[in-house]
């Protein structure tokens, strides 16, 4: 995601039965870094409002659980 001149931020964590991913990517076309720092992204992830959204999404999944078949 990062390059010599552009930066982005990513956050991954597990909540209940869900894998949570939040990211802000740079805009390569305009040569502009993501407007959010790693510290700002972490603050957001710790906020009660964001965690309420994650809790609601985990309780009401929009996708069916994936099944893994050994040996493919």
N, C-alpha and C positions, 0 to 999 in steps of 0.2 A: 504494500500500500504506500509506503514512504519511498521517496527518491531523494536525490541530493538536494532538491529544491522544494519538493512538495511533501506535505505530511497529512496523515489522516489518523483517525482514532477508532479502535475496535474494543468491544467488551464482550466477553463470553462468560456465562455462568449457568449452573444447573439450578432449577427451582422446581421442587416437587417432581413431576414426571416430564418436565419440559427442559429443553436446551434453549437458553436465551442468548440471542446475539443482537447487538446494537452497534452500528458502525456509521461513521461519517467519512466519506471519501473525498479526496481532492478532485478538483475539476481540471483534468489534464488539458482540455481544449483551451481554457482561459488561463492556464498556468497558475491556479489559485489553490492554496492549501485548504483543507477542511476548516470550517469556521469554529470548530470545537477542539479544545485541548484534551489530553488524556485525563487531567485532573477534573475538568468540567464534566466529562463523560462519567467519571467515577462518582462525582457528586450527584448527578442525575440518577444513576443506578441505585444510590443509597437513599434517595428521597422516598418518603412514604407514598406519594402519589404514583410514582413509577412502579413501585413494588406492588401497589394495589392493582395496577393494570396487569402486571405479570401474574399475580395471584388469580385474577379473574380469567385470564387467558388459559392458565394451567387448569383451572376448574372447568372450563368450557372450551375444550380444544376444537379447532375448526377442521383439523385433519385427523383421519383415522390413524391409529398407531401402525407403524410399519412392521412387517414381519420379516425376519431374517431366516432364510432357508440355508442350512449348512450345505456346503458344496455347490451352492448357486444354482 
